[in-house]
Amino acid sequence: MSQAPSPPLTTRQPAQTSRQLDDELSRRFIALDPAGYFLISVDPEAGELVVEHYGNGIDERGLATDPDTGEVLSCRGAGPRQPLAIYRGRTAKQLGVVLTEGEGPSPLSRLDHALYLGRELQKAEWCLEQGVTYIQD
């Protein structure tokens, strides 16, 4: 019985650090999730990860807008907004299950957004365990 041919070997690109690769990928175009965005923080006193879910609109330029005012949202935190929901949990896995398998409509509508949240929750969990400051990417 013959086997399927192996994929051709490719010439390896010059060595690139993981950080350089991640920085390069962070500069790509990212379509926003119309279901909203999340702010992740760590509550060391409670030993929990905290995820706040905020709604947003998306304008014709692809920018996030305040669903109430239509104003473009600033990355610099132009003012207090109220989250649609707050999720708390001890582990990234626990929160991931709640966000993707929980009751009611999912607060996520894009797979790339779910993958991003998973990575960030893992990072936040590690920071919580190590007692170091977590900064969301």
C-alpha positions, 0 to 999 in steps of 0.5 A: 500500500502506498503512502501519501507523499510528504509535504515538501520541505521549505527553506527556513526563514532567518531566525526570528524570536518569538517576541519578534513574531508576536510583535509582527502579528500584532500589527496585522489588521484585526476585525473587531468583534461586533459582540463587544470587547473585554478588559481583563484584570487580576484581583490578588486579594480574592485570588481571581481573574476578572473579565469585564465585557463591554458592548460596542458598535463598529463604524464604516471605518471598522472603528469601535464606537460607543453603542449609546453615543456613536462616538469612536471609543478611545484606547486611552479610556476617555471616560467610565463606561458600564460593563454589560457583564462581569465574570470572575474565576480562579483559572483561565480555563474556568472563565473560558468555559463560562465565556464560551459555554455559559448560559445565554447568548455568547459574548463572543462572535469571532473565533480569533477573539476567543483565541486572543481571550484564551491567551490573555487569560492564561497570561493573567492566570500566570501573573496571579500565581506569580504575584506579578502585575498583569498588563493586557496586550 
